[in-house]
Amino acid sequence: MAARLVELGAFAFKYRGYMLPIAVILLLIPSPHFSADPAVAGFIGFLVAVVGQAARIMTIGLAYIIRGGKDHKVYAETLVTSGLYSHVRNPMYVGNFFLVIGLAIASNSWVFALIGVPLSLGMHKVIVAAEENFLRNKFGAQFDEFCATVPRWVPRLAGLGRTVSGMQFEWRRVVAKEYAATFDWFSAVAVVVLLNLWRADVLDDHEGLTALMAVVIGVRIALWFAARQLNKASAAAAAKA
C-alpha cells in the first residue's frame, strides 16, 4: 500500500500544475448553492484563503525550500527544518489546504466543494507520501528525527511568535518565488467572488467587498510584474558572475 501511495504521489507531483485548470472546470459546472447570499460565502471564503496565503508567504519568507522538484520529480538538496518547518512538516501544503477550502466556500458551489476539495486533499496526501519516501531515503535518521518531533499536518503553535521574530523575513524572495506565475489560487478566490456577485446582480449592493476583490487582483498583477523584474535581474547577475 505504501509503495502504491509513493507511485501515485510521484505521478501527482509531476502533473500537479493541472489542478488549477481542473478547478476552473469544476467552477463552470452548474451547481446548487449552499448560501443564499453570494457575498457572505465570498467574504468567508476570502478570509479562509487569507490564512492559506499568509502561511505560504511566511514559509517562503522565513526559510525557503526549493520547490518544483527537478525534472518534474520530487527533489531536495537539503532538509529544511527551520522557520515554519519547525512547527509543521508541510507548511506550504497546509497553506494550500486553506486556499482550496477558501475557494470552495467562495465558489458557493456544492459541486466544487464535494469534488474539488477531496481531489485536492487526496493529491496532497499522495504527494507527501512520495516526498517523505524521497527524504527518508536521502537523509535517513535526520529525517526520522524530524518526523518524530514535528507534526505532519497540524501546526504546533507553541513558540511560533519566537520563530517569526527570531528570523529575517525575505520579502524579495517571496515576490520572486510566490508571484512568478501569472495566476494563483488566492487571486482565483477574488475572481470567483466578483463573478458570483456579478451573476447575482449584486455588485452595486456590496461595493466594499467588490472594491476589496478588485484591489486583490490589482495587487496580484503588480506583484507578477515585480517578480518578473526581480527574476530577470537575478538571471542577469548570474550570467555576469
N, C-alpha and C positions, 0 to 999 in steps of 0.2 A: 504493500500500500504506500509506504514512504517513497519507494523508488518511482511509483506512478505519479505521486504528487510532484516530485522533483522534475520528472519529464514534462508534466503539464505546465509546471512553473517556468521551465525554460522556453516552452512554446509561447506562453502568455507574455513573458518578458520580451520576447522578440517582436510580438505584434501588439504590445500594449498601447501603441500610438493610435490604434484604431478605436479605442474606447470612446473618444470624444465624437467621432462621426457616428458611432452606434447610438450614442446618447442623443444626438441630433435627430436621428431616425425615430427613436422612441418618442421624442418630444413632439414629432409631427403626427403621430398616430392619435386619432380622436379618442378621448378618454373621459370617463366620469370624473368630476372634481371632488376633492374631499373638503373643500372650503367654499362657501358661497361667496366669499369676498376675496378676489384675487390679490388685493392689496395686503390683506392680513397674511395670506400664505406667502406672498412675495417678501414682506418685511421680515417675517420669522425665518424664512429660508435664507435671506441675506445675512441675518445675524449669525446663523449657524455657520454659513460659509465664511464669514469673517474669522471665526475661530480657526477654521481649517487653513485659511490663507496666512493667518498670523503664525500658526505652527510651522508652516513651510518657510516663511520668511525668517523666523527665529532659528530654525535648523540651519539654513544656508548661511545666515549672517554670523552665527557663533562658531560653528565647526563644520566646514564644508566636506562632504563626502562625494567623491567622483561619481556622478550619476550617468545613466545612459549605457553602462556596460562597455564592452569592447567587441566590435564585430557582431553586434546585436546579441551578445551573450553576457550572462552575469559575470562581472569582473570587479575586483577591488585591489588597489595597491597596498592599502594599509587598513587596519581595523580601527575605525574611528569610535572612540568611547567617551569623548568629551562633549561639552555643550549639551544639547537636548538628548544626545545619545547616552548620557549618563543617567537619564531618567526613564527612557523608553527606547527599546532597540530599533524601532521603526517609526521615528517621529514624522518623516515625510509621508508615510502611508497613513498614519493617524490623521495628519492634515488632510490627506485625500479623502479619508472617510467622512470628515465633517463637510468637505466641499461637495461630495456626492449627495450626502443627506440634505445639505442646504439646497442643492439644485433640485432634488426630488420634492422638497417642500415648496420651493418657489414655483416649480412647474405646475403645481396643483393638479397633478395627473396620477391617477391610480396605476395606469399602465407603466409609467416610468418608475413609480415607487416600487411596484411589485416585480418588475423585470430588471430595470437598470440597477437598483441598489443591490439585490442579491448577486447579479452578474459581476458588479464591481467588487463586492466583498469576496466572492469566490476567486476572482482573478488575483486579488492581492494575497489571499491565503496561499495559493499555489506558487506565486512568485516568491513569497517569503520562504517557502519550503525549499525552492531552488537556490535562493541566496544563502540561506543558512547551511545548506549542503556544501556550497562552494566555500563559504567562510570557515566551516569546520574542517574541511579538507586542507585548506591553506594555512590556517592559523592554529589549528589543533587546540591544545589546552588553554591558550589565551582566549579563544572564542568561547570555550566551555565555561570558563570563569566569568566571562562577560554575561553569558546566558544565565548563570547561576545567581548573579547579583542585580541584573537589570531586567524588568518585565518586558515581554514581547509587545503587548498591545496597550495596556492600561498604564498611562504615565504615573510615575511616582512623584508626587508634588512636593514632598519634603525636600527642602534645600533648593528649590527651583529659583527662588529670588537670588540666592548667593551665586548660583551658576550664571545667571544672566548678568548680574552686576560685576562678577569677577572676570568676565571675558570681554575682549574687544569686539564690537559689532562691526562687521564689514559691509557697509551699505553698497559700495561699488560691486562687490561680489554678488549681492542679492539682485541688483539691477541686471548685471551681465548674465547671470545664470538662470534667474527665475523668469525674466521677461524677454528672453531672446526669441521665443516662439511668438507668432503673430496673434495667437488666441490662447485662452486658458479657461479652466473650469470656473474661476471666480468671475471673470468678465461674462462668461456664459450665463451665470446666475442673473447678472444685471440685465442682460439682453432678454432673458426669459421673463423677468418681472415686467419690463417695459412692454414686451409682446403681449403678455396676458392682460395688462391694463388696457392696451390698445384694443384687443379683441373684445373686451367687456365695455369699451367706450367710456372708460372712467379716468382717462389720463388727466383731464382737467380737474377732476374731483380729488386727485391725490398729487398736487403739484410738488409737494415736498419730497415724496418718495420718487416721483418721476425725475426731479432735478438731481437727487442723490444718485440714482442709477446712471443718469447721463454723465455725471461727474466721474463715477467709477470707470465708465467706458472711456471717457476722455483721458483720464489719468493713465489708464492701461495702454492706450495708444501712444501717449507721450513717453511712457517707460519703455515701450518697444523700440521707439526711435533712439532713446538714450542707450539702450542695450546694444543696438546696432553700432552706435558710435564707439562705445566702450570696447566692444569686441574687435572692431576694425583697428582701433588704436593699439589693442593688445597684440593683434596679429602683426601690425606694422613694427611694433617694438621687438617682437620675437624674430621677425625677418632680419632686423638690423643687428641683432645680437650674434 
